[in-house]
Amino acid sequence: MSARRLPAAELLLAAVLVLVLAVVPPLIGGYLVRALTSYLIFGLLALAVGLITGYGRLFNLGIGANFGVSAYTVAILTHQGITNPLVLLGAAVLAGIVVALLFAFYALTSSGIEYLMLTFLTTLAFAALPLTALDLTGGDNGLTVVGGLGISFGFNPLVGNSFYWFALAVVTLCTAVSWFILASQTGRAIQAIGRNPSRAAAMGYSVAQYRVALTLYSSVIASLGGWLYALQTGFVFIDLLGLGNSTNGLVYALIGGVDTILGPLLGAAFLRALTDQLSRGGSTQSSLYLGIVLMLVVYFIPEGILGLVRRLRARRQPKLARQADAEAPEPVAAGMGTN
C-alpha cells in the first residue's frame, strides 16, 4: 500500500505504541527493559529491509552487513581510544554507507535473481572478514566495546532505562522520517519504480538515482541499529556480519508486513519476543516450534501482521458503507413536501 496518505488508524496505533513504550520501563524489570531495547534495535534492521525490499522491490540480502560492519566499526574504534558516541556514530554510518555503495553498484548493473545472488555472495564475503584480521576483530571470539555499556555525552551515561528511551527516540525518528519520505514525491517515485521500473523510466523517473538513494538511506537506518547494538551489548561477534542477520531482518519484515512502515518493527518485536520465550522455556526444540509458527504465519497471512489488519479494515469499510446506505432515510419525492 502506498504511503502517500497514512491511514488515521495506523497513525493512532503508532502514537499509542510510542506512548506505551515511553512509560513502561519503570513498571517492568531490568531484564525486560533490555529485551525491549533489543527489539527496538533490531526493528531498525527490519525497517531498513522493509524499505528496500517492500517499497524498492530490491531483494537485498546484505542489509545485515551494514548493521554488522557498523557494530564492528564501533568496537574497533573504542580499542583505538575513540569513545565519543557522536564520533562513533559518524564512523558507523560512514562505514555502512561504504558497504551500501557496493550494493548500490549492484542495483545499477543487475536486477532480479542476479542482484539477489550478488548481495548473497557479498554478505558471505563480509562474514569471512573478521577471520582475516584476528588482531583487529577478535575473529571467532568476537570483540568487546571498550568503555562499558551505554552512551556518555560528558554527563551521566545513558544506561538501562535512559538508554532504552534514547533507542526509542532514534527508532521513532527513523520511522517518522521514513513515513515523510514515502509520502513525498520522492517516495511516490520509489514506489513507482518498485512496481514497474520500465514504466517509471518512461514517465521520466531516474531509476538509477532513486535506487541508489534508497539503498543509501536504508543503509543509514541499518547502521544506526549497528551503532546502538554495539553500545547496548558492549560486544560484537561474527554472526552480525553473516547471512543469518540479513535473513532475520527479512523475516521480521515479512512477518510484520514488508510493504508497510510499522509492520517490520512489529515483526521484529513479535519474533524476538517469541524466540526469547521459547528459549527461556528451556525447550530443546525451540527452533522447530519457531519454524512452525513462521510457516503458519507466512501461509495464512502472507501480507504480514499489519497487512492483515489493513485487509480486515478494507473488508469492514464497504460493509459499514452498505449499512449506512440501508439506514439512510428515503429521499422525499418532488412536490411531496408538507404544506
Secondary structure as GFF3:
##gff-version 3
##sequence-region A 1 339
A	DSSP	alpha_helix	8	23	.	.	.	ID=ss1
A	DSSP	three_ten_helix	25	27	.	.	.	ID=ss2
A	DSSP	alpha_helix	30	49	.	.	.	ID=ss3
A	DSSP	pi_helix	50	55	.	.	.	ID=ss4
A	DSSP	alpha_helix	63	79	.	.	.	ID=ss5
A	DSSP	alpha_helix	85	109	.	.	.	ID=ss6
A	DSSP	alpha_helix	112	128	.	.	.	ID=ss7
A	DSSP	three_ten_helix	129	132	.	.	.	ID=ss8
A	DSSP	alpha_helix	134	137	.	.	.	ID=ss9
A	DSSP	three_ten_helix	139	141	.	.	.	ID=ss10
A	DSSP	beta_strand	143	144	.	.	.	ID=ss11
A	DSSP	alpha_helix	161	183	.	.	.	ID=ss12
A	DSSP	alpha_helix	185	195	.	.	.	ID=ss13
A	DSSP	alpha_helix	197	202	.	.	.	ID=ss14
A	DSSP	alpha_helix	207	233	.	.	.	ID=ss15
A	DSSP	beta_strand	235	236	.	.	.	ID=ss16
A	DSSP	three_ten_helix	238	241	.	.	.	ID=ss17
A	DSSP	alpha_helix	243	256	.	.	.	ID=ss18
A	DSSP	alpha_helix	262	280	.	.	.	ID=ss19
A	DSSP	alpha_helix	286	300	.	.	.	ID=ss20
A	DSSP	alpha_helix	304	327	.	.	.	ID=ss21
###
